[in-house]
Amino acid sequence: SLHQQCKAVVRETNVALRAALRGEGWTSKELTPEQKKAYWERQELERKARRLARHKDEVLAKYAWPVSDSTPIPDPWPQFLTLWPEADIMWCGQPHHSGQFTHADHFRRMEIWRSHPIPPHQFVCGSAFRPGTYSRTKDSVAERRFIIIECDDLATDPHVNKAQSGAVLNFIRQRGWTLRAVIDSGNKSIHGWFDYPGPAEEQWATHVLPALHVDTATLRPTQPVRAPGIERENGNPQNLLWIS
């Protein structure tokens, strides 16, 4: 996704281009200082992404971390919930459990979720929500708690993909991000739950980490991801592998 300023530049340029194609006169428009800054920031992020893509194999080797081979942690759901502040309102449900008043029960304080020995539904997300909400939307977010890193396409073999995903998580951790948990999705990927590092680092992740096959969908504040401690539809458990 683009910076907001970059979106404005692209939109204005497209309007001017369409006018030129219709035979209407076109003259270049001077960018604002903010637009110039956004443009050069984007160029720098793209340069870093290209460099990381060229050195992907070296990164995977240097930061190898076989966390996917870890013995699953007992009581994964209660352990996972310790990461959240007591007063937070967390969402737990299926992806469609959002947007109607009847979905309000999927937005609960931690004391309610802790009364369940296992997650009552398959999915959670990494943000705390405002009291009274029943929609898993960006406007309903009270606090960005976590950002989730997932790699689905590093390798076709699920075991290799998980092993290489561990290297990606370790690479990000060495950048200074705080890793809080690693969860096996029960399929071909693992999820790294990091403390939310702030907007600038989120932009870095969004634009640079696709070079390591990171799925940008899970970087979004309200994206559903697999909860630990439940059995997936394919019969595989969603294990908690590591927690801090």
Secondary structure as UniProt FT lines:
FT   HELIX           4..21
FT   TURN            22..23
FT   HELIX           33..54
FT   HELIX           56..62
FT   HELIX           67..69
FT   HELIX           76..81
FT   TURN            82..83
FT   TURN            86..87
FT   STRAND          89..93
FT   TURN            95..96
FT   HELIX           101..106
FT   STRAND          107..109
FT   HELIX           110..113
FT   TURN            114..115
FT   STRAND          123..124
FT   STRAND          127..129
FT   TURN            131..132
FT   HELIX           138..140
FT   STRAND          141..144
FT   STRAND          146..151
FT   HELIX           158..174
FT   TURN            175..176
FT   STRAND          179..184
FT   STRAND          190..195
FT   HELIX           199..208
FT   HELIX           209..212
FT   HELIX           216..219
FT   TURN            221..222
FT   STRAND          225..226
FT   TURN            233..234
FT   STRAND          240..243
//
